[in-house]
């Protein structure tokens, strides 16, 4: 594995997590295993003296600061208190702190802990219609909560707008660095990016359309069990367009023939809880294209992750084709 999360680095992070287990009352006999690597590294701790595992998330350096992490957990806790969504509980350590840290290669690495929640990730090959209808309801409840919630003092989360996604201050890197992007493809994507800039400006970012969102409701961040659909990983939550949450839900499967049906199911579920105007519904393809371009940049800037290594330059090629179709039908 090349890049940030090399195998040796993962072993070092395991050592770092092991050094703070006692803060959550876990025994020295706890077994640690890597769950996944994406933006962050997530580990599972199995303590023979506890009934349930604990999940630890070690934050990627240079992405979220301490105040941002605390703000994420504040939203999660309020969502749980008001039973808006099923999501794992953030766990305080013995000193009542939600965020810990350890030194790694001379820098501070933040770490948070969550209760383990059973369930399985929905599969792309599954019949996802019922799940997306349910996800539409969940997303509408999240948006209703966000519109009414008084954020606590010091609340700090990233803003997901054109400038921070595809513009001059991108959180996930420059889309022009997409793997395998040739000059013809770059010219086509540049035209699509320019069109999206104009369309997003016309759509607007008033409070009815732009607010606090999860921003990463993809299949990997859902847990299904016995008809229950839980949401995990609020690490990317921030201020963005509400309908971007649907686009994030189909991350990495944008070319699937299921997408039109999944969009219809999601909209049906959403409207069971909250209103969604025809104008807003018609904007969904714009956000799908926006998210796709953002993920194409993410793959280039996170090339060492399993997802990026699996998708590679082929994802860029499909993005170019999607952009060509978008320009033809929505330009």
C-alpha positions as CSV (number, residue, x, y, z in Angstrom):
1,X,0.0,0.0,0.0
2,X,1.4,3.4,-1.0
3,X,0.6,6.9,0.2
4,X,-0.5,8.0,3.7
5,X,-1.9,4.7,4.9
6,X,1.0,2.3,4.3
7,X,0.9,-1.0,6.1
8,X,3.7,0.1,8.5
9,X,1.7,3.2,9.3
10,X,-1.4,1.2,10.1
11,X,0.6,-0.9,12.5
12,X,1.8,2.3,14.2
13,X,-1.7,3.6,14.5
14,X,-2.7,0.3,16.1
15,X,0.0,0.8,18.6
16,X,-1.3,4.4,19.3
17,X,-4.9,3.2,19.8
18,X,-3.7,0.4,22.1
19,X,-1.9,3.1,24.2
20,X,-5.2,4.8,25.0
21,X,-7.5,1.9,25.5
22,X,-7.3,2.2,29.3
23,X,-9.0,5.6,29.0
24,X,-12.2,3.8,28.0
25,X,-11.7,1.1,30.6
26,X,-10.7,-1.6,28.1
27,X,-8.3,-4.2,29.3
28,X,-4.8,-4.9,28.1
29,X,-6.1,-8.2,26.6
30,X,-8.3,-6.4,24.1
31,X,-7.9,-7.4,20.5
32,X,-7.5,-4.6,17.9
33,X,-8.4,-5.1,14.2
34,X,-8.6,-2.7,11.3
35,X,-12.2,-2.2,10.1
36,X,-11.6,0.2,7.2
37,X,-9.5,3.0,5.8
38,X,-11.1,5.9,3.9
39,X,-10.6,9.5,5.1
40,X,-9.7,8.1,8.5
41,X,-8.6,4.7,9.9
42,X,-11.2,2.8,11.9
43,X,-10.4,0.0,14.3
44,X,-12.5,-2.4,16.3
45,X,-11.5,-3.3,19.9
46,X,-12.8,-6.6,21.3
47,X,-12.3,-6.8,25.1
48,X,-13.0,-10.3,26.6
49,X,-14.3,-8.5,29.7
50,X,-17.0,-6.5,27.8
51,X,-20.1,-7.6,26.1
52,X,-19.7,-5.3,23.1
53,X,-16.8,-4.2,21.0
54,X,-15.8,-0.6,20.8
55,X,-15.0,1.2,17.5
56,X,-12.2,3.7,17.4
57,X,-11.7,6.3,14.7
58,X,-8.3,7.7,14.2
59,X,-8.5,11.0,12.3
60,X,-6.5,11.7,9.2
61,X,-4.0,14.5,9.9
62,X,-4.8,17.9,8.3
63,X,-8.5,17.3,7.7
64,X,-10.5,18.1,10.9
65,X,-9.4,20.1,13.9
66,X,-10.4,19.4,17.5
67,X,-13.3,21.9,17.4
68,X,-14.7,20.4,14.2
69,X,-14.6,16.9,15.7
70,X,-16.4,18.0,18.9
71,X,-19.0,19.7,16.8
72,X,-19.7,16.6,14.8
73,X,-20.2,14.6,18.0
74,X,-22.5,17.4,19.4
75,X,-24.8,17.0,16.4
76,X,-24.7,13.2,16.7
77,X,-25.7,13.4,20.4
78,X,-28.6,15.8,19.7
79,X,-29.8,13.5,16.9
80,X,-29.7,10.6,19.3
81,X,-31.4,12.5,22.1
82,X,-34.3,13.5,19.8
83,X,-34.4,10.0,18.1
84,X,-34.0,11.5,14.7
85,X,-31.9,8.7,13.4
86,X,-30.3,5.5,14.7
87,X,-26.6,6.0,14.9
88,X,-23.8,4.7,17.3
89,X,-23.3,6.6,20.5
90,X,-20.1,8.5,21.0
91,X,-18.4,7.2,24.1
92,X,-16.8,9.4,26.7
93,X,-13.5,8.2,28.3
94,X,-13.1,7.9,32.1
95,X,-12.4,11.7,32.3
96,X,-15.6,12.5,30.5
97,X,-13.9,13.5,27.3
98,X,-15.1,12.5,23.8
99,X,-11.9,13.2,22.0
100,X,-8.5,11.8,22.9
101,X,-5.1,12.0,21.1
102,X,-1.7,10.4,20.9
103,X,1.6,11.4,19.4
104,X,2.5,9.8,16.1
105,X,5.6,10.8,14.1
106,X,5.8,14.1,15.9
107,X,2.2,15.1,15.3
108,X,-1.0,14.8,17.3
109,X,-3.6,12.3,16.0
110,X,-7.1,12.7,17.3
111,X,-9.2,9.7,18.2
112,X,-12.8,9.1,19.1
113,X,-14.7,6.1,20.3
114,X,-18.2,4.8,19.4
115,X,-20.4,2.0,20.6
116,X,-20.5,-1.0,18.2
117,X,-23.7,-1.3,16.3
118,X,-24.6,-4.5,14.5
119,X,-25.7,-4.6,10.9
120,X,-24.5,-5.1,7.4
121,X,-23.7,-2.7,4.6
122,X,-26.3,-2.9,1.8
123,X,-24.8,-4.4,-1.3
124,X,-24.9,-2.8,-4.7
125,X,-26.3,-6.1,-6.1
126,X,-29.2,-6.1,-3.6
127,X,-32.7,-4.8,-4.3
128,X,-32.1,-1.4,-2.8
129,X,-35.5,0.3,-3.5
130,X,-37.0,-0.3,-0.1
131,X,-33.8,0.8,1.6
132,X,-33.6,4.0,-0.4
133,X,-37.2,4.8,0.4
134,X,-36.3,4.4,4.0
135,X,-33.2,6.4,3.5
136,X,-35.3,9.2,2.0
137,X,-37.3,9.3,5.2
138,X,-34.2,9.4,7.3
139,X,-32.6,12.1,5.2
140,X,-35.7,14.3,5.5
141,X,-35.7,13.9,9.3
142,X,-32.0,14.9,9.3
143,X,-32.8,18.0,7.3
144,X,-35.8,18.9,9.4
145,X,-33.6,18.7,12.5
146,X,-30.9,20.8,10.9
147,X,-33.3,23.5,10.0
148,X,-34.5,23.8,13.6
149,X,-31.4,23.0,15.6
150,X,-29.6,25.8,17.4
151,X,-26.0,24.9,17.0
152,X,-24.0,25.2,20.2
153,X,-21.5,28.0,20.7
154,X,-18.3,27.4,18.8
155,X,-19.9,24.9,16.4
156,X,-17.5,24.5,13.5
157,X,-17.9,22.3,10.5
158,X,-16.7,22.5,6.9
159,X,-18.7,24.2,4.2
160,X,-19.4,22.2,1.1
161,X,-20.0,24.7,-1.7
162,X,-18.7,25.1,-5.2
163,X,-15.4,26.8,-4.1
164,X,-14.6,24.1,-1.6
165,X,-15.6,21.2,-3.8
166,X,-14.5,22.1,-7.4
167,X,-13.3,25.6,-7.1
168,X,-10.2,27.4,-5.8
169,X,-10.3,26.0,-2.2
170,X,-11.1,22.3,-2.7
171,X,-11.2,20.1,0.5
172,X,-10.4,17.0,-1.5
173,X,-7.9,18.2,-4.1
174,X,-8.1,19.6,-7.6
175,X,-10.3,17.6,-10.0
176,X,-7.7,18.3,-12.7
177,X,-5.4,15.8,-11.0
178,X,-7.9,13.0,-11.7
179,X,-6.1,9.7,-12.4
180,X,-5.6,9.1,-16.1
181,X,-7.2,12.3,-17.2
182,X,-6.1,13.3,-20.7
183,X,-6.3,16.8,-22.3
184,X,-9.5,16.0,-24.1
185,X,-11.1,14.7,-21.0
186,X,-9.9,17.7,-19.0
187,X,-11.4,20.1,-21.5
188,X,-14.7,18.3,-21.3
189,X,-14.7,18.3,-17.5
190,X,-13.8,22.0,-17.5
191,X,-16.9,22.7,-19.5
192,X,-19.0,20.7,-17.1
193,X,-17.5,22.4,-14.0
194,X,-18.2,25.8,-15.6
195,X,-21.8,24.8,-16.2
196,X,-22.2,23.5,-12.7
197,X,-20.8,26.8,-11.3
198,X,-23.5,28.7,-13.2
199,X,-26.3,26.3,-12.3
200,X,-25.5,26.2,-8.6
201,X,-25.3,30.0,-8.5
202,X,-28.8,30.1,-10.1
203,X,-30.1,27.4,-7.8
204,X,-29.0,29.4,-4.8
205,X,-27.9,28.7,-1.2
206,X,-30.7,30.1,0.9
207,X,-31.7,28.4,4.2
208,X,-34.4,26.4,2.5
209,X,-31.9,24.7,0.3
210,X,-28.5,24.9,2.1
211,X,-27.7,23.8,5.7
212,X,-26.2,21.2,7.9
213,X,-26.0,17.8,6.1
214,X,-24.5,14.4,6.6
215,X,-22.8,14.7,3.2
216,X,-21.8,11.0,2.9
217,X,-24.9,8.8,3.2
218,X,-23.3,6.2,0.8
219,X,-23.9,2.4,1.2
220,X,-20.7,2.0,3.2
221,X,-22.1,4.3,5.9
222,X,-25.4,2.5,6.4
223,X,-26.1,-0.5,8.6
224,X,-29.1,-2.7,7.8
225,X,-30.5,-5.3,10.2
226,X,-34.1,-6.7,10.5
227,X,-35.7,-3.8,8.7
228,X,-33.7,-1.2,10.6
229,X,-31.5,1.2,8.7
230,X,-28.9,3.0,10.8
231,X,-26.5,5.7,9.7
232,X,-22.8,5.9,10.7
233,X,-19.8,8.1,10.0
234,X,-20.7,11.8,10.3
235,X,-17.1,12.7,9.6
236,X,-17.9,14.7,6.5
237,X,-21.0,16.4,7.9
238,X,-21.0,20.1,7.2
239,X,-22.9,22.9,5.6
240,X,-24.0,22.2,2.1
241,X,-27.0,21.8,-0.2
242,X,-29.7,19.5,1.3
243,X,-30.2,17.6,-2.0
244,X,-26.5,16.8,-2.1
245,X,-27.3,14.1,0.4
246,X,-29.0,12.0,-2.3
247,X,-26.0,12.4,-4.6
248,X,-23.7,11.2,-1.8
249,X,-26.0,8.2,-1.2
250,X,-25.1,6.8,-4.7
251,X,-21.4,7.4,-4.4
252,X,-19.3,5.1,-6.6
253,X,-22.5,3.5,-8.2
254,X,-23.5,6.5,-10.3
255,X,-23.5,4.5,-13.5
256,X,-25.7,1.7,-12.1
257,X,-28.9,1.1,-14.0
258,X,-30.7,1.1,-10.6
259,X,-30.1,4.8,-10.1
260,X,-33.4,6.2,-11.7
261,X,-35.4,3.8,-9.6
262,X,-33.4,4.5,-6.4
263,X,-33.9,8.2,-6.9
264,X,-37.6,7.8,-7.3
265,X,-37.7,5.6,-4.1
266,X,-35.7,8.1,-2.2
267,X,-37.9,11.0,-3.3
268,X,-41.0,9.1,-2.3
269,X,-39.5,8.4,1.1
270,X,-38.4,12.0,1.6
271,X,-41.9,13.3,0.7
272,X,-43.5,11.1,3.4
273,X,-41.7,13.3,5.9
274,X,-41.0,16.7,4.4
275,X,-42.0,18.7,1.2
276,X,-39.8,18.6,-1.8
277,X,-40.7,20.9,-4.7
278,X,-40.6,19.8,-8.3
279,X,-37.8,22.5,-8.8
280,X,-35.7,20.9,-6.2
281,X,-36.3,17.4,-7.5
282,X,-35.3,18.5,-11.0
283,X,-31.9,19.7,-9.5
284,X,-30.9,16.2,-8.3
285,X,-28.9,15.4,-11.5
286,X,-26.9,18.5,-10.9
287,X,-25.8,17.3,-7.5
288,X,-25.1,13.8,-8.8
289,X,-22.6,15.4,-11.3
290,X,-21.2,17.6,-8.6
291,X,-20.6,14.7,-6.3
292,X,-19.1,12.5,-9.0
293,X,-16.5,15.2,-9.9
294,X,-15.7,15.6,-6.3
295,X,-15.1,11.9,-5.8
296,X,-13.0,11.8,-8.9
297,X,-10.7,14.4,-7.2
298,X,-10.9,12.5,-3.9
299,X,-9.6,9.3,-5.6
300,X,-6.6,11.2,-6.9
301,X,-5.8,12.8,-3.5
302,X,-6.4,9.5,-1.5
303,X,-4.8,7.1,-4.0
304,X,-3.5,4.8,-1.2
305,X,-7.0,3.9,0.1
306,X,-8.6,0.6,-0.9
307,X,-11.5,2.3,-2.7
308,X,-9.2,4.5,-4.8
309,X,-6.9,1.6,-5.7
310,X,-9.9,-0.5,-6.7
311,X,-11.5,2.2,-8.9
312,X,-8.4,3.9,-10.3
313,X,-8.4,5.7,-13.7
314,X,-11.4,3.7,-14.8
315,X,-13.5,5.9,-12.5
316,X,-12.2,9.0,-14.2
317,X,-13.1,7.6,-17.7
318,X,-16.6,7.0,-16.5
319,X,-16.8,10.5,-15.0
320,X,-15.8,12.0,-18.4
321,X,-18.7,10.0,-20.0
322,X,-21.1,11.1,-17.4
323,X,-20.0,14.7,-17.9
324,X,-20.5,14.4,-21.6
325,X,-24.1,13.1,-21.0
326,X,-24.8,15.8,-18.5
327,X,-23.7,18.6,-20.9
328,X,-25.9,17.1,-23.6
329,X,-29.0,16.7,-21.5
330,X,-28.7,19.5,-18.8
331,X,-26.5,22.1,-20.5
